[in-house]
Amino acid sequence: MLHLYFQGRIYHADRVPLAGPLVVVSNHASDFDPPLLSSCMGRPVSYMAKEELFEVPVLKQAISLYGAYPVKRGSPDRSAIRAALQQLEKGWATGVFLQGTRTLDGRITEPKLGAALIAAKAKVPLLPVCLWGTHAIVNKGSYLPRPTPVTVRVGHLIPPPDSTDRDELLTLTQNCADEINALHDLGR
């Protein structure tokens, strides 16, 4: 789907560690982002998904099989953090959309601390990844995806923070957001 329908391009896929726990941080502009991002990683990636999705019977089974786990939006969710840590203990990569929700253009303007906190607690590196063009896949009011060009750029691996100190988490989170936005600025 990525290569044929969305004319996908992937840059620096060789930067993805193929084994061991990893926190993949990304921007988020489309419902298509989790499967598109996962298809570029070369390994399984589990994601936090808003808890409302787990109330839809068929969708709940599908996203659970895909490795998703529920998160309450708008407030810190300790059970989601625990679920992410469990996935990392199993050697999975866990994906976290840095803004916590979709943005209209794919840029990160208000990054959340969750990814840095997870990386600090698990002592695992973060990998910034930018999805470009996914905001145009579905027009408002339409449910059919358009064959719009999509580009995925993998950034440089970032070591985990040394502690869960808020200032350190803020700095690391902003560094991830800055790298993802810089990759986004490269365009197609």
C-alpha positions in Angstrom: 0.0 0.0 0.0 2.8 2.4 0.9 4.8 1.9 -2.2 2.1 1.3 -4.8 -0.9 3.4 -3.7 0.9 6.2 -1.9 4.1 6.2 -4.0 6.0 5.9 -0.7 9.6 6.9 -0.2 11.6 5.9 2.8 14.8 7.6 3.8 17.4 6.1 6.2 15.5 2.9 7.0 19.0 1.5 7.9 18.9 3.6 11.1 16.1 1.4 12.6 17.5 -1.2 15.1 16.0 -4.5 14.1 16.1 -6.0 17.6 15.8 -4.9 21.2 13.4 -2.5 22.9 12.9 0.9 21.2 10.6 3.9 21.5 9.6 5.2 18.0 8.4 8.8 18.2 6.6 10.4 15.3 4.4 13.1 14.1 0.7 12.2 13.5 -1.7 13.6 10.9 -3.8 10.6 9.7 -5.5 7.4 10.9 -3.2 5.7 8.3 -0.1 6.7 10.3 0.3 3.6 12.5 0.2 1.0 9.7 2.3 3.1 7.4 4.9 3.8 10.1 5.0 0.1 11.1 5.5 -1.0 7.5 8.7 1.1 7.4 10.3 -0.2 10.6 11.1 -3.7 9.5 9.9 -5.0 12.9 6.7 -5.1 15.0 5.7 -1.8 16.6 2.9 -1.5 19.1 1.0 1.8 19.7 -1.0 3.6 22.2 -4.5 4.1 20.8 -7.3 6.3 22.2 -9.5 4.2 24.5 -12.6 5.0 22.5 -11.3 2.8 19.7 -11.4 -0.2 22.0 -15.2 0.3 22.4 -15.8 -0.6 18.7 -16.2 -4.5 18.7 -14.4 -5.5 15.4 -11.9 -2.7 15.6 -10.9 -3.6 19.2 -9.9 -7.1 18.1 -8.0 -5.8 15.0 -6.0 -3.2 16.8 -5.3 -5.5 19.7 -3.8 -8.1 17.4 -1.8 -5.3 15.9 -0.2 -4.7 19.3 -2.2 -1.6 20.2 -3.1 -0.8 23.9 -5.6 1.8 25.2 -4.7 5.3 26.5 -6.9 7.9 28.1 -6.3 11.2 26.3 -6.1 14.5 28.1 -4.5 13.3 31.3 -1.6 11.2 32.4 -2.5 7.5 32.0 -0.3 5.2 34.1 -1.9 2.0 32.7 -0.9 3.0 29.2 2.7 3.7 30.5 2.7 0.3 32.1 1.5 -1.3 28.9 4.2 0.4 26.9 6.8 -0.8 29.4 5.5 -4.4 29.1 5.8 -4.3 25.4 9.4 -3.0 25.7 10.2 -5.8 28.1 9.1 -8.3 25.4 11.6 -6.7 23.0 9.0 -4.8 20.9 9.3 -1.3 19.6 6.6 0.9 21.0 5.3 3.8 18.9 4.3 7.1 20.4 2.9 10.0 18.5 4.7 12.9 20.2 1.8 15.4 20.1 -0.6 12.7 21.4 -3.2 13.5 18.7 -3.3 14.3 15.0 -2.4 17.7 13.7 -3.7 19.3 10.5 -0.3 19.6 8.7 1.8 16.9 10.4 4.0 19.3 12.3 4.5 19.0 16.1 3.6 22.1 18.0 2.8 20.8 21.5 4.8 17.7 22.2 3.9 15.6 25.3 6.4 14.0 27.7 5.1 10.4 27.5 7.7 9.0 25.1 10.6 10.5 27.1 9.1 9.2 30.3 8.7 5.7 28.9 12.3 5.8 27.5 13.6 6.9 30.9 11.8 4.3 32.8 12.8 1.5 30.4 16.3 2.8 29.7 15.8 2.4 26.0 16.6 4.7 23.1 14.2 6.9 21.1 14.0 7.0 17.3 12.4 10.1 15.7 10.5 9.4 12.5 8.7 11.8 10.3 5.7 11.0 8.2 5.2 13.6 5.4 2.1 13.8 3.3 -0.3 11.6 5.4 -2.4 14.6 6.3 -3.7 14.7 2.7 -4.7 11.0 2.5 -8.3 11.6 3.5 -10.3 14.8 2.9 -12.7 16.0 5.5 -16.1 14.3 5.0 -14.6 11.5 2.9 -13.7 8.0 4.1 -11.8 6.9 1.0 -8.0 7.3 0.9 -6.6 9.4 -1.9 -3.4 8.2 -3.6 -1.3 11.1 -2.3 2.5 10.9 -2.1 3.9 9.8 1.3 7.4 10.2 2.5 8.9 8.6 5.7 12.2 9.9 7.1 14.0 8.1 9.9 16.1 10.3 12.2 19.1 9.6 14.4 18.8 7.3 17.4 18.6 9.3 20.7 19.9 7.8 23.9 17.4 7.5 26.8 17.3 10.3 29.4 19.4 9.6 32.6 16.4 10.3 34.9 12.7 11.1 35.0 13.5 14.7 36.0 10.9 16.9 34.4 13.4 19.4 32.9 15.4 16.6 31.4 12.3 15.0 29.9 11.2 18.4 28.5 14.5 19.0 26.9 14.6 15.5 25.3 11.0 15.8 24.1 11.7 19.1 22.5 14.8 17.7 20.8 12.7 14.9 19.3 10.0 17.4 18.2 12.7 19.6 16.6 14.3 16.7 14.7 10.9 15.5 13.4 9.9 19.0 12.3 13.3 19.4 10.6 12.7 16.2 8.7 9.2 17.3 7.9 10.6 20.6 6.4 12.6 18.5 3.9 9.3 17.6 2.2 9.0 14.9 -0.4 
